[in-house]
Amino acid sequence: MGKLTLTTFVTLDGVMQAPGGTEEDRSGGFEYGGWLVPFADEGMLEFVKDVYGRTEAFLLGRRTYEIFAGYWPHHDDPADPIARNLNRLPKYVASTTLEEPAWGPVTVLDGEHLQSEIVRVKDALEGELQVHGSGQLAQWLLARDLVDELNLLVFPVFLGAGRKLFSTGGLPTAFEVTDSRTTSVGTAIHTYRPKGRAAFGTFT
């Protein structure tokens, strides 16, 4: 049985939108695309390559799939675990609007039984079913306790606008930290494993 892991880049105020380029995602009038680039140091790249090197398949939202499809087929490098695995391993896209996806191998999961389909895909694997970016999908998965492990990379920048990873209305969930490090430019990288509902108390 595999596990579903979510890897996300966020700012100090929780924004995850368009980290990699100015034109990556301007939806909602977002003007700060590419905010991650000044902080992309060797420590971050080493961690990300290690994550991609462990994957067996990918689960992506439509927007992230299309962003990746516009870039990675044109930057293929078999020696790079990010490019190699993205271009060659199975990709599952959760979407009701994606038609005739060209970047394969790909399967569109668009039915009313999406949750059971995702569980079926994960359980058929031995390694990781990885989610990268895919904000709406990430929120949907977290709200259903489907994420087995969360890699959160928090960059030292505040934007004040943009789509956030954790939305109002999510399930109160407690996590345990299984790994933690800080890169040379101050990016905090934490790996979390959910441990149940959040607990509450009072100082007396």
N, C-alpha and C positions, 0 to 999 in steps of 0.2 A: 504494500500500500504506500502510495506516495504522500507528499504533503504540499499544501498550497502556501506559497510564500509571496508576500507583497513587499516590493522595494520602491520607496518613494523619496524624492527630493523635495524638501520644504524649506521655506524661509522661517525666520524667527517668529513671524506672525502667522505661520501655518499655510502660506500660499504655495500651491504646487503647480500652478499654471505656467506653461511655456518656459521651462528652465533653460532649454538648450539653444534658443535662437530668437532673434527679434521678430521674425515672421512665423514662428512656429504655431502660435495660436493667439489671434487677436480678438477672439470672441468676447462679447461683453465690453468691447472698447479697451481691452487690456493693452497697455502701452509699455510694459516692462519686461517683455520677453528677452530671454538670454541672461537673466539675473545670476544664473549659476556659473557662467563662463569665467568670470574673474577669480573664482574660488576653486577651479578644477585643477587641483594639485596632484602630485604623485600618489599620495595616500588615498585620495578618493578614487583615483583610477585603479589602483591596486585592489581595493575592496570591491569595486564594481566588476572588475574582470573575474575575481574569485567567485562572486555570486553567479555571473553568467556561465562560468565554467561548470557549475553544479546542476544546471537545468536539464530537464529531459523534455519539456514542452512548455509552451507559453500560452497564457490566457490574457487576452487584450481587449480593451474597449475599441469601438470603431474608430474614434478620433486618433487614438494612439497608434492603432494598426496603420492607418493611412499616413500618419507622420513618419512612422518607421519605414513603410513601404516606399515612400518618396526619397528616402535617404540610403538605407542600408544595402539594397541591391546594387547601388552604384559605388559602394565603398567596401566591397567584399575583400576579406583577407583571411585565408584559411588559418593563418597563424594567430589571429586575434580571436579570442573566445567569444567576444561580443558579436562581431560580424559573422563569424563561422556559425555559431549556434542560431542566431536570429535568421540567417538565410537558409539554414538546412533543417532545423528541427521543426516538429509539428507546431502549428500555431492555431489556437482556437479563439475565435472572435465572437464576443457576446454582442449581438446587434440584431435589430429588427429592420434595419434600413440598408445594410451593406449588400450590394448585388454584384455578382461576378468579380470577386476578389482575385487579383492577378498575382499577388505575391504569396507563393506557397512554400511548402505544403500547408494548406489552410483548410479549416472547417469552420463554418459559421454556425453558432449556437443561437437560434432565434425563436425557440419554441416556448410555450407556456410552462414547460417543465425545466426551465433553465437551471434551477438549483440542483435537481437530481442529475441533470446532464453533466454539470461541472463535477459533482461528487463522483459520478461514474468515470469520467476522464481521469480524475485524480487517483481513484482507487485502482485503476488499471496500470498506473505507473509504479516504478520502484524509486524514482528520484523526485525532483521538485517540479511542480507545475507552477511556473513563475508569472506573477503579474507585475508589470512595470508601468508606472504612471497610471493612466486609465482611471481618472478621478471618480467619475460616476460609478463605474464598475467597482472600484475599491470601496466606496461608501456602501454600495449594495452588499458586497461580500462581508464587510465588517458588521453590518447590521444583522447578518444572519449567522454569525459565528463561524464563517467558513474559512477564515484566515488562520493558518496554523503557526505562522511566523511572520513577523513584521520587521523589515530593515528600514529604519528611518534615518535619513541623512539630513541633518539640520544645519543650514548654512548661515553664516553670520551677516545677514542682511534683512532689513525690514522694508516692506513695500507699501502696506496700507491699502492694497487693492488686489483683486484676483481671486480665482476659485481656490477654496481651501480643501484639505484632505478630510478633516473632521467637521462634519456638519451638525447643526442642531438636530436633535432627535435620534442620535445614535444610541446604541445600547451602552449603559455604564459598565465598563469592563476593566478588570484589573489585569496587569501584565507583570511578568518577571523579566528582568534583564539577563540575557544569556551572553551578551558580548557588548563591549563598549570601548570606544577609542576616539581620539581627536587628531585630526590631520594637522599639517604644518601651518595652514592658514586659519585654523580654528573651526573647521567643520566637525560637528559632533555626530558620530556614527554609532547608533545603538541598534541592537537586535533584541526584539521582545518576543515572548511567547505568552499567549493569553492563558490566564489561570482561573477564569470564572468571573462572576459578577463583581462589580466594585463593592467594597465594604465602607461603612460610614461610622463615625463615632463623635465624641465630644471630649475636649480637654477639660479636666476638672481640677 
